[in-house]
Amino acid sequence: TLFPFTTIFRSKTAYKKHEIPLIIKKINSIKSKYRTIIDKISNSMKIPKDIIISVIFIESSGNKNAKSNSGAIGLMQLKPDSAADIVNIKKRKYKLTSLETSILKNNLEEDKYKCLINMPYAGKYPCGENPITEKDLVKEELNILIGTMYLKLLISKLKENGKLRLDKVIAKYNQGYFWKTPTGNYEDFYNKVPDETKKYIVRFSGINGILDIINKNNLT
């Protein structure tokens, strides 16, 4: 990965050794099903594949039909409102690439695509309703695109003194783009986040976390 582990990640254990073979099997299944999509989006956005695969594993275990109690949908667990906002923010801050535009057009009806692209700001729909629905977010290519857009926005935003705060990226992915990120060094930050997010950080990048398992076993 392009993003090195930090001390705090390496001091906490995510999964037990006997769990790892089944995790490897599931990661390989995710790669087998979605490799083509992950490869082209990773290469275009410059987001490492192990980061994308880790999010897919933790969020949905590779189940494109997954739905959380809070209404998050699909492989990277996105809510329709959040998904539309992510595309809007990405478009306004950095513009959409040709690949992003192509995937959106291929996966959304023409009127919904136009509504999405013409949103003046997050939460404002010129067509009167959110153009992205739960049905849309079950589509693997669209879900992985917008989930990776989300990671791209967070990675671009959460750098301190030129260094990426991967712990904050992971926490904010879990809590939401507009969540007020606590301040502090790695230990202070970790102690300030909700328990759910502590577990998410460790599962993602602790000892025997998904990122660790992927890299130790050359699973990208």
C-alpha positions in Angstrom: 0.0 0.0 0.0 1.0 3.6 -0.5 0.0 4.4 3.1 2.3 3.0 5.8 1.0 1.6 9.1 1.2 3.8 12.1 2.4 2.8 15.6 -1.1 2.7 17.1 -2.4 0.4 14.3 0.4 -2.0 15.0 -0.3 -2.2 18.7 -3.8 -3.5 18.5 -4.9 -7.0 17.2 -8.0 -7.3 15.0 -8.6 -10.9 14.2 -7.4 -14.2 15.8 -5.0 -16.4 13.9 -7.6 -19.2 13.4 -9.9 -16.7 11.7 -7.4 -15.7 9.0 -7.8 -18.6 6.5 -11.5 -17.9 6.1 -10.8 -14.2 5.8 -8.3 -14.9 3.0 -10.9 -17.1 1.3 -13.4 -14.2 1.4 -10.9 -11.7 0.2 -10.0 -13.9 -2.8 -13.7 -14.2 -3.5 -14.1 -10.4 -3.5 -11.1 -10.1 -5.9 -12.4 -12.8 -8.2 -15.9 -11.2 -8.5 -14.9 -7.5 -8.7 -11.2 -7.4 -9.9 -11.9 -5.7 -13.2 -13.9 -2.9 -11.6 -11.5 -2.4 -8.7 -8.5 -2.4 -11.0 -9.8 0.3 -13.4 -11.1 2.5 -10.6 -8.0 2.1 -8.4 -5.7 2.9 -11.4 -7.8 6.0 -12.4 -8.1 7.5 -8.9 -4.7 6.5 -7.6 -6.3 4.8 -4.6 -4.5 1.5 -3.7 -6.5 -1.7 -4.4 -5.8 -3.0 -0.9 -7.6 0.0 0.6 -10.6 -0.5 -1.6 -10.7 -4.3 -0.9 -10.4 -3.7 2.8 -13.4 -1.4 2.8 -15.5 -3.8 0.8 -14.6 -6.7 3.1 -15.4 -4.8 6.3 -18.5 -3.0 5.0 -20.2 -5.9 3.2 -18.0 -9.0 3.1 -18.4 -8.7 -0.7 -22.2 -8.9 -0.6 -23.5 -6.4 -3.2 -27.0 -6.7 -1.7 -26.0 -5.9 1.8 -28.1 -3.4 3.7 -27.4 -2.0 7.1 -29.9 -1.1 9.8 -29.1 2.6 9.1 -29.9 2.2 5.4 -26.4 1.9 3.9 -26.4 -0.2 0.7 -24.1 -2.4 -1.3 -20.4 -3.3 -1.4 -19.1 -0.2 0.2 -22.2 0.6 2.2 -23.4 4.0 0.9 -26.7 5.7 1.7 -28.4 7.3 -1.3 -28.2 10.9 0.1 -24.5 10.5 1.0 -23.8 9.0 -2.5 -25.3 11.9 -4.3 -23.4 14.4 -2.0 -20.1 12.6 -2.6 -20.5 12.9 -6.4 -21.5 16.5 -6.1 -18.6 17.4 -3.8 -16.1 15.5 -6.0 -17.4 17.4 -9.1 -17.2 20.8 -7.5 -13.8 20.3 -5.8 -11.9 18.3 -8.4 -14.2 17.8 -11.5 -15.2 14.4 -12.7 -12.8 12.3 -14.8 -13.8 10.7 -18.0 -14.0 7.3 -16.3 -16.2 8.6 -13.5 -18.5 10.3 -16.0 -18.7 7.1 -18.1 -19.6 4.9 -15.1 -22.2 7.3 -13.9 -23.8 7.5 -17.3 -23.7 3.7 -17.8 -25.4 3.0 -14.4 -28.0 5.8 -14.2 -30.9 6.7 -16.4 -30.3 9.8 -18.5 -32.6 12.1 -16.5 -31.2 10.9 -13.2 -27.6 11.4 -14.4 -28.5 15.0 -15.6 -30.1 15.7 -12.2 -27.0 14.4 -10.3 -24.6 16.4 -12.5 -26.6 19.6 -12.2 -26.9 19.6 -8.4 -25.7 23.1 -7.3 -24.6 21.8 -3.9 -24.9 18.8 -1.6 -28.5 18.0 -0.7 -30.0 20.2 -3.5 -31.7 18.2 -6.2 -32.8 20.2 -9.3 -35.2 17.3 -10.2 -36.9 17.5 -6.8 -35.7 14.2 -5.5 -32.5 12.3 -5.0 -31.5 10.8 -8.4 -29.6 8.0 -6.7 -31.7 5.2 -5.2 -31.1 2.1 -3.2 -31.6 0.1 -6.4 -28.8 2.1 -8.1 -26.4 1.4 -5.2 -26.7 -2.4 -5.6 -24.9 -2.0 -8.9 -21.3 -3.1 -8.2 -19.6 -0.7 -10.6 -21.5 2.4 -9.3 -21.1 1.5 -5.7 -17.4 0.9 -5.9 -16.9 4.1 -7.9 -18.7 6.3 -5.4 -17.2 4.5 -2.4 -13.7 5.1 -3.9 -14.6 8.8 -4.7 -15.4 9.1 -1.0 -12.0 7.6 -0.1 -10.4 10.0 -2.5 -12.1 13.0 -1.0 -11.1 12.0 2.5 -7.5 11.1 1.6 -7.1 14.5 -0.1 -8.5 16.3 2.9 -6.9 14.5 5.9 -3.2 15.2 5.7 -1.2 16.9 8.4 2.3 18.3 7.8 2.3 16.5 4.5 1.5 13.1 6.0 -1.7 11.2 5.5 -3.8 10.5 8.7 -5.1 7.1 7.6 -6.7 6.7 11.0 -8.9 9.8 10.4 -9.7 8.6 6.8 -11.0 5.3 8.2 -12.9 6.9 11.0 -14.5 9.5 8.8 -15.5 6.8 6.2 -17.2 5.0 9.1 -18.9 8.1 10.6 -19.7 10.2 7.5 -18.2 13.0 5.5 -19.7 15.8 7.6 -18.7 14.2 10.9 -16.6 16.6 13.0 -13.2 14.9 13.2 -11.5 15.0 16.6 -8.1 16.5 16.9 -5.0 15.0 18.4 -2.2 12.6 17.8 -2.9 9.0 17.0 -3.5 7.9 20.6 -5.5 11.0 21.5 -7.6 10.7 18.3 -8.3 7.0 18.9 -9.4 7.6 22.5 -11.9 10.3 21.3 -13.8 8.3 18.6 -16.9 6.2 19.4 -16.3 2.5 20.3 -17.8 1.4 17.0 -15.2 3.5 15.1 -12.4 2.2 17.3 -13.3 -1.4 16.3 -13.5 -0.2 12.6 -10.0 1.3 12.7 -8.5 -1.9 14.3 -10.3 -4.3 11.9 -9.1 -2.2 9.0 -5.4 -1.8 10.0 -4.5 -3.4 13.3 -2.3 -6.5 13.6 -4.1 -9.2 11.6 -6.4 -6.5 10.3 -7.7 -6.7 6.8 -5.0 -4.4 5.4 -2.3 -6.4 7.2 -3.7 -9.8 6.0 -3.9 -8.5 2.4 -0.3 -7.3 2.4 1.2 -10.2 4.2 -0.4 -12.7 1.8 0.1 -10.7 -1.4 -3.6 -10.6 -2.0 -3.8 -7.6 -4.3 
